[in-house]
Amino acid sequence: MRITVNRLRCIAAGQCVLKSPHVFDQDEQDGIVVLLTENPAPEFEASARLAARVCPSEAITVHDE
Protein backbone atom coordinates (compact mmCIF):
# COMPACT_ATOMS: atom_id res chain seq x y z
CA MET A 1 0.00 0.00 0.00
CA ARG A 2 1.14 3.51 -0.82
CA ILE A 3 -0.67 6.72 0.10
CA THR A 4 -0.60 10.08 -1.62
CA VAL A 5 -2.30 13.31 -0.61
CA ASN A 6 -3.34 16.34 -2.61
CA ARG A 7 -2.65 19.23 -0.27
CA LEU A 8 -4.28 21.68 -2.69
CA ARG A 9 -7.54 19.77 -2.47
CA CYS A 10 -7.52 19.40 1.33
CA ILE A 11 -10.05 21.53 3.24
CA ALA A 12 -8.48 20.91 6.67
CA ALA A 13 -11.45 19.01 8.10
CA GLY A 14 -9.09 16.79 10.12
CA GLN A 15 -11.01 13.55 9.66
CA CYS A 16 -7.85 11.79 8.46
CA VAL A 17 -6.01 12.60 11.69
CA LEU A 18 -8.94 11.42 13.78
CA LYS A 19 -9.14 8.12 11.90
CA SER A 20 -5.42 7.43 11.40
CA PRO A 21 -3.11 9.57 13.55
CA HIS A 22 -0.10 7.34 12.85
CA VAL A 23 -0.34 8.12 9.13
CA PHE A 24 -1.70 11.68 8.97
CA ASP A 25 -1.24 14.96 10.78
CA GLN A 26 -2.29 18.56 10.16
CA ASP A 27 -0.08 21.54 9.47
CA GLU A 28 -0.05 23.82 12.51
CA GLN A 29 -0.37 26.95 10.35
CA ASP A 30 -3.32 26.12 8.12
CA GLY A 31 -4.59 22.69 9.16
CA ILE A 32 -3.84 21.13 5.78
CA VAL A 33 -3.05 17.41 5.76
CA VAL A 34 0.52 16.25 6.36
CA LEU A 35 1.38 12.71 5.31
CA LEU A 36 3.56 11.15 8.01
CA THR A 37 4.32 7.98 6.08
CA GLU A 38 3.73 7.09 2.45
CA ASN A 39 3.89 3.36 3.21
CA PRO A 40 2.11 2.68 6.50
CA ALA A 41 2.87 -0.40 8.55
CA PRO A 42 0.38 -3.24 8.08
CA GLU A 43 -1.33 -2.50 11.41
CA PHE A 44 -2.22 1.02 10.18
CA GLU A 45 -3.46 0.11 6.70
CA ALA A 46 -7.12 -0.32 7.69
CA SER A 47 -7.26 3.03 9.47
CA ALA A 48 -5.50 4.74 6.53
CA ARG A 49 -8.10 3.32 4.13
CA LEU A 50 -10.87 4.52 6.43
CA ALA A 51 -9.32 8.00 6.52
CA ALA A 52 -9.28 8.10 2.72
CA ARG A 53 -12.95 7.04 2.58
CA VAL A 54 -14.14 9.67 5.05
CA CYS A 55 -12.08 12.57 3.65
CA PRO A 56 -14.72 15.13 2.57
CA SER A 57 -12.51 16.61 -0.16
CA GLU A 58 -11.18 13.26 -1.44
CA ALA A 59 -7.63 14.55 -0.97
CA ILE A 60 -6.26 11.13 0.02
CA THR A 61 -5.56 8.36 -2.45
CA VAL A 62 -4.67 4.78 -1.52
CA HIS A 63 -2.63 2.88 -4.09
CA ASP A 64 -2.56 -0.89 -3.75
CA GLU A 65 0.82 -2.19 -4.79
N, CA, C and O atoms as a MOPAC input file, in Angstrom:
PM7 MOZYME 1SCF
protein

 N      0.83900 1    -1.17200 1     0.00000 1
 C      0.00000 1     0.00000 1     0.00000 1
 C      0.88700 1     1.23900 1     0.00000 1
 O      1.90100 1     1.30700 1     0.69400 1
 N      0.47200 1     2.21400 1    -0.80000 1
 C      1.13900 1     3.51400 1    -0.82300 1
 C      0.05500 1     4.57800 1    -0.77700 1
 O     -0.99800 1     4.42400 1    -1.39600 1
 N      0.30600 1     5.64800 1    -0.05000 1
 C     -0.67400 1     6.72200 1     0.10100 1
 C     -0.10200 1     8.00700 1    -0.47600 1
 O      1.07500 1     8.32100 1    -0.29800 1
 N     -0.96000 1     8.74000 1    -1.17000 1
 C     -0.60300 1    10.08100 1    -1.62100 1
 C     -1.69800 1    11.03200 1    -1.15800 1
 O     -2.84700 1    10.63500 1    -0.96800 1
 N     -1.32200 1    12.29000 1    -0.98000 1
 C     -2.30100 1    13.30800 1    -0.61100 1
 C     -2.18100 1    14.49500 1    -1.56200 1
 O     -1.09900 1    14.82000 1    -2.05200 1
 N     -3.30600 1    15.12100 1    -1.80300 1
 C     -3.34000 1    16.33700 1    -2.61100 1
 C     -3.60300 1    17.48800 1    -1.64500 1
 O     -4.74500 1    17.76300 1    -1.27800 1
 N     -2.52900 1    18.14900 1    -1.24400 1
 C     -2.64500 1    19.23100 1    -0.26800 1
 C     -3.45800 1    20.40000 1    -0.81600 1
 O     -4.05600 1    21.14100 1    -0.03500 1
 N     -3.49600 1    20.58400 1    -2.11000 1
 C     -4.27900 1    21.67600 1    -2.68800 1
 C     -5.77900 1    21.40600 1    -2.58800 1
 O     -6.58400 1    22.33600 1    -2.54900 1
 N     -6.13800 1    20.15100 1    -2.54800 1
 C     -7.54200 1    19.76900 1    -2.47100 1
 C     -8.05600 1    19.72500 1    -1.02600 1
 O     -9.25800 1    19.84800 1    -0.79000 1
 N     -7.15700 1    19.55100 1    -0.07900 1
 C     -7.51700 1    19.40100 1     1.33400 1
 C     -8.23900 1    20.65000 1     1.85900 1
 O     -7.85100 1    21.78100 1     1.56400 1
 N     -9.30000 1    20.41500 1     2.64600 1
 C    -10.05200 1    21.53100 1     3.24300 1
 C     -9.84400 1    21.60700 1     4.75800 1
 O    -10.56100 1    22.32800 1     5.45100 1
 N     -8.87200 1    20.86700 1     5.26100 1
 C     -8.48300 1    20.91000 1     6.67500 1
 C     -9.58900 1    20.47700 1     7.63600 1
 O     -9.71400 1    21.02800 1     8.73000 1
 N    -10.38300 1    19.50100 1     7.23200 1
 C    -11.44700 1    19.00500 1     8.10100 1
 C    -10.89900 1    18.15900 1     9.25200 1
 O    -11.53300 1    18.06200 1    10.30200 1
 N     -9.73100 1    17.54700 1     9.06300 1
 C     -9.08600 1    16.79400 1    10.12100 1
 C     -9.59000 1    15.37700 1    10.33200 1
 O     -9.15900 1    14.71200 1    11.27300 1
 N    -10.47700 1    14.90500 1     9.49500 1
 C    -11.00800 1    13.55100 1     9.65600 1
 C     -9.91600 1    12.49600 1     9.51600 1
 O     -9.96600 1    11.46100 1    10.18100 1
 N     -8.93700 1    12.74600 1     8.66100 1
 C     -7.85000 1    11.79000 1     8.46300 1
 C     -7.05300 1    11.59700 1     9.74900 1
 O     -6.68900 1    10.47400 1    10.09600 1
 N     -6.78700 1    12.67400 1    10.44200 1
 C     -6.01000 1    12.59900 1    11.68700 1
 C     -6.81200 1    11.87000 1    12.76400 1
 O     -6.25200 1    11.09400 1    13.53900 1
 N     -8.09700 1    12.11200 1    12.81300 1
 C     -8.93800 1    11.42300 1    13.78400 1
 C     -8.99400 1     9.92600 1    13.52000 1
 O     -9.01200 1     9.13100 1    14.46000 1
 N     -9.02000 1     9.53800 1    12.26400 1
 C     -9.13900 1     8.12100 1    11.90100 1
 C     -7.80100 1     7.39600 1    11.88900 1
 O     -7.74600 1     6.20300 1    12.18800 1
 N     -6.71500 1     8.09900 1    11.54700 1
 C     -5.41900 1     7.43200 1    11.40400 1
 C     -4.26900 1     8.37000 1    11.80800 1
 O     -3.53100 1     8.85200 1    10.94800 1
 N     -4.12100 1     8.62300 1    13.09200 1
 C     -3.10700 1     9.57400 1    13.55400 1
 C     -1.66500 1     9.11100 1    13.37000 1
 O     -0.74300 1     9.92000 1    13.47500 1
 N     -1.45500 1     7.82900 1    13.09900 1
 C     -0.10200 1     7.34000 1    12.84900 1
 C      0.32500 1     7.58900 1    11.40600 1
 O      1.50400 1     7.47200 1    11.07400 1
 N     -0.63100 1     7.92900 1    10.55500 1
 C     -0.34100 1     8.12000 1     9.13200 1
 C     -0.48500 1     9.58400 1     8.72000 1
 O      0.23000 1    10.05300 1     7.83400 1
 N     -1.40500 1    10.30400 1     9.36000 1
 C     -1.69500 1    11.67800 1     8.96700 1
 C     -1.56100 1    12.64400 1    10.14300 1
 O     -1.73700 1    12.27300 1    11.30300 1
 N     -1.25000 1    13.87200 1     9.81100 1
 C     -1.23900 1    14.96200 1    10.78100 1
 C     -1.75900 1    16.19300 1    10.05000 1
 O     -2.06400 1    16.13200 1     8.85900 1
 N     -1.85800 1    17.30300 1    10.76000 1
 C     -2.28600 1    18.55900 1    10.15600 1
 C     -1.21900 1    19.61900 1    10.37700 1
 O     -0.59800 1    19.68000 1    11.43800 1
 N     -1.01700 1    20.43600 1     9.38300 1
 C     -0.07900 1    21.54300 1     9.47000 1
 C     -0.56200 1    22.50800 1    10.55000 1
 O     -1.74200 1    22.85500 1    10.58900 1
 N      0.32700 1    22.93300 1    11.41000 1
 C     -0.05300 1    23.82400 1    12.51100 1
 C     -0.50700 1    25.19600 1    12.02300 1
 O     -1.29300 1    25.86200 1    12.69700 1
 N     -0.03000 1    25.62000 1    10.87900 1
 C     -0.36500 1    26.94600 1    10.34900 1
 C     -1.76600 1    26.99800 1     9.74000 1
 O     -2.56200 1    27.88200 1    10.05900 1
 N     -2.05500 1    26.03600 1     8.86000 1
 C     -3.32100 1    26.12200 1     8.11700 1
 C     -4.21600 1    24.89400 1     8.24700 1
 O     -5.31800 1    24.88000 1     7.69800 1
 N     -3.76800 1    23.87400 1     8.95600 1
 C     -4.59000 1    22.68500 1     9.15800 1
 C     -4.60800 1    21.71600 1     8.00600 1
 O     -5.30500 1    20.70300 1     8.06600 1
 N     -3.86000 1    21.99700 1     6.95700 1
 C     -3.83900 1    21.12800 1     5.78200 1
 C     -3.13200 1    19.81700 1     6.12700 1
 O     -2.21300 1    19.78900 1     6.94500 1
 N     -3.57400 1    18.74500 1     5.49500 1
 C     -3.04800 1    17.41100 1     5.76500 1
 C     -1.53200 1    17.34000 1     5.56600 1
 O     -0.96500 1    17.93800 1     4.65100 1
 N     -0.90800 1    16.58200 1     6.46400 1
 C      0.51800 1    16.25400 1     6.36200 1
 C      0.60000 1    14.73300 1     6.39700 1
 O      0.10600 1    14.09900 1     7.32900 1
 N      1.22000 1    14.15500 1     5.38500 1
 C      1.38300 1    12.71200 1     5.31200 1
 C      2.62900 1    12.32400 1     6.10500 1
 O      3.73900 1    12.73100 1     5.76100 1
 N      2.44700 1    11.54800 1     7.15100 1
 C      3.56000 1    11.15200 1     8.00700 1
 C      4.34600 1     9.98700 1     7.42300 1
 O      5.55800 1     9.88700 1     7.61800 1
 N      3.66000 1     9.11500 1     6.71500 1
 C      4.31900 1     7.97900 1     6.07700 1
 C      3.57700 1     7.59500 1     4.81100 1
 O      2.35900 1     7.41700 1     4.81900 1
 N      4.31300 1     7.47200 1     3.73900 1
 C      3.73200 1     7.09200 1     2.44900 1
 C      3.35600 1     5.61500 1     2.42200 1
 O      2.40300 1     5.22100 1     1.75100 1
 N      4.10700 1     4.80600 1     3.15200 1
 C      3.88600 1     3.35800 1     3.20600 1
 C      3.64300 1     2.93700 1     4.65500 1
 O      4.57900 1     2.55700 1     5.35800 1
 N      2.38600 1     3.00700 1     5.10000 1
 C      2.10600 1     2.68400 1     6.50400 1
 C      2.35400 1     1.21400 1     6.82300 1
 O      2.23800 1     0.34300 1     5.96100 1
 N      2.69400 1     0.96500 1     8.07000 1
 C      2.86500 1    -0.40100 1     8.55400 1
 C      1.53500 1    -1.14300 1     8.42000 1
 O      0.47000 1    -0.52700 1     8.45400 1
 N      1.60300 1    -2.45800 1     8.26900 1
 C      0.37800 1    -3.24200 1     8.08000 1
 C     -0.70600 1    -2.97100 1     9.12200 1
 O     -1.89300 1    -2.98300 1     8.79300 1
 N     -0.31500 1    -2.72800 1    10.36800 1
 C     -1.32600 1    -2.50400 1    11.40800 1
 C     -2.06100 1    -1.16800 1    11.26300 1
 O     -3.07100 1    -0.94500 1    11.93100 1
 N     -1.56400 1    -0.27900 1    10.39600 1
 C     -2.21900 1     1.01700 1    10.18000 1
 C     -2.91600 1     1.12000 1     8.82400 1
 O     -3.50200 1     2.15500 1     8.50600 1
 N     -2.85500 1     0.06500 1     8.03100 1
 C     -3.45600 1     0.10500 1     6.69800 1
 C     -4.96800 1     0.28900 1     6.74200 1
 O     -5.51200 1     1.08100 1     5.97300 1
 N     -5.64900 1    -0.41900 1     7.61600 1
 C     -7.11700 1    -0.32100 1     7.68900 1
 C     -7.54600 1     1.08400 1     8.07900 1
 O     -8.48900 1     1.62600 1     7.50100 1
 N     -6.87300 1     1.67500 1     9.04500 1
 C     -7.25700 1     3.02500 1     9.46800 1
 C     -6.92100 1     4.05500 1     8.38400 1
 O     -7.63500 1     5.04700 1     8.23500 1
 N     -5.85500 1     3.83300 1     7.63800 1
 C     -5.50500 1     4.73900 1     6.53500 1
 C     -6.55400 1     4.67000 1     5.43300 1
 O     -6.92800 1     5.69500 1     4.86300 1
 N     -7.02500 1     3.47600 1     5.13600 1
 C     -8.09600 1     3.32100 1     4.12800 1
 C     -9.37900 1     4.01700 1     4.59800 1
 O    -10.06200 1     4.67500 1     3.81400 1
 N     -9.69100 1     3.86400 1     5.87600 1
 C    -10.87000 1     4.52500 1     6.43400 1
 C    -10.72800 1     6.04000 1     6.31600 1
 O    -11.67900 1     6.72600 1     5.94400 1
 N     -9.55600 1     6.55700 1     6.63000 1
 C     -9.31700 1     7.99900 1     6.52500 1
 C     -9.53900 1     8.48300 1     5.09900 1
 O    -10.11900 1     9.54900 1     4.88900 1
 N     -9.08700 1     7.71600 1     4.12800 1
 C     -9.28400 1     8.09600 1     2.72400 1
 C    -10.77300 1     8.10700 1     2.37300 1
 O    -11.24200 1     8.99200 1     1.65700 1
 N    -11.50800 1     7.11700 1     2.88100 1
 C    -12.94800 1     7.04500 1     2.57800 1
 C    -13.73600 1     8.19600 1     3.18500 1
 O    -14.68400 1     8.68600 1     2.57200 1
 N    -13.35600 1     8.63500 1     4.38300 1
 C    -14.14200 1     9.67500 1     5.04900 1
 C    -13.67700 1    11.09600 1     4.71900 1
 O    -14.32200 1    12.06300 1     5.12600 1
 N    -12.58100 1    11.23200 1     3.99700 1
 C    -12.08300 1    12.56600 1     3.64800 1
 C    -13.12800 1    13.30800 1     2.80700 1
 O    -13.45500 1    12.85800 1     1.70900 1
 N    -13.65600 1    14.43000 1     3.29900 1
 C    -14.72300 1    15.12700 1     2.57300 1
 C    -14.27600 1    15.74700 1     1.24700 1
 O    -15.10500 1    15.99100 1     0.37000 1
 N    -12.99000 1    15.99900 1     1.09500 1
 C    -12.51300 1    16.61100 1    -0.15500 1
 C    -11.82400 1    15.60400 1    -1.07600 1
 O    -11.31000 1    15.97100 1    -2.13300 1
 N    -11.81900 1    14.32600 1    -0.66600 1
 C    -11.18000 1    13.26000 1    -1.44400 1
 C     -9.72900 1    13.60600 1    -1.77500 1
 O     -9.26800 1    13.39400 1    -2.89600 1
 N     -9.01600 1    14.14200 1    -0.77800 1
 C     -7.62700 1    14.54800 1    -0.96500 1
 C     -6.63700 1    13.40800 1    -0.74400 1
 O     -5.44200 1    13.57100 1    -0.98800 1
 N     -7.11800 1    12.26600 1    -0.28700 1
 C     -6.26100 1    11.12900 1     0.02200 1
 C     -6.52100 1    10.01900 1    -0.97400 1
 O     -7.67000 1     9.66300 1    -1.23800 1
 N     -5.44500 1     9.47100 1    -1.52500 1
 C     -5.55800 1     8.36000 1    -2.45000 1
 C     -4.73600 1     7.19200 1    -1.92500 1
 O     -3.58100 1     7.35600 1    -1.53300 1
 N     -5.34900 1     6.00800 1    -1.92200 1
 C     -4.67400 1     4.77800 1    -1.52000 1
 C     -4.34900 1     4.00400 1    -2.78200 1
 O     -5.22900 1     3.71500 1    -3.59300 1
 N     -3.08500 1     3.67500 1    -2.93900 1
 C     -2.63100 1     2.88100 1    -4.09000 1
 C     -2.26500 1     1.50400 1    -3.58700 1
 O     -1.40800 1     1.37000 1    -2.71300 1
 N     -2.90100 1     0.47800 1    -4.12300 1
 C     -2.56000 1    -0.89200 1    -3.74900 1
 C     -1.43700 1    -1.36800 1    -4.64300 1
 O     -1.55100 1    -1.37200 1    -5.86800 1
 N     -0.35400 1    -1.76900 1    -4.01100 1
 C      0.81500 1    -2.19300 1    -4.78800 1
 C      1.25100 1    -3.56900 1    -4.38800 1
 O      2.22100 1    -4.09300 1    -4.93500 1

